[in-house]
């Protein structure tokens, strides 16, 4: 029960990060192309960290893939199932919580060669637009800020379904992915391999495996 006690405290109030205006809940006209189940999800949500993963994967030494995740973050989401363009998302990640399963590698990532968390302790994603691409597929455009550099990214979002869990929480699942070039955010450190290529790929795949809980 400890996890759910902490969860209850965490979802009591969506974090007020960034000072952005968020749409109030209000009736919306029905949209014939959207499933009624999606329209019923309209409201404010937050990410349930114990059951979600904000992760990344990157090729290492040209022959394998290293995976990691950010474990410490705040979020607030507004999903409008009738008017997807009104949907919003904001995630503030404390980068010191990066976890790849190898302490030495994590220490390198938070140091000056990569995230430099003493100078840039947070990275953020704030959506700027959302479009419905058909069925249960959406595209969310937003501003990703790393090391005080902000650039636009596009997330492919897939709605996975919703349920009321045994503890009475209404949950909705989403998968989101995008691929970025880390050099665009000043993450330029690398080592060249004798046979050609680089030790760490410049292309990084970001993955958002989200279990969201309704807050209002």
Secondary structure, 3 states (H helix, E strand, C coil): CHHHHHHHHHCCCCCCCCCCCCCCCCCCCCCCCCCHHHHCCCEEEEECHHHCEEEEEEEECCCEEEEEEECCEEEEEEECCCCHHHCEEEEEEEHHHEECCCHHHHHHHHCCCCCCCCCCCEEEEEEEEEEEEECCEEEEEEEEEECCEEEEEEEEEEEEEEEECCCCCEEEEEEEEEEEEHHHHCCCCCCECCCCCECEEEEEEEEEEEEEEECC
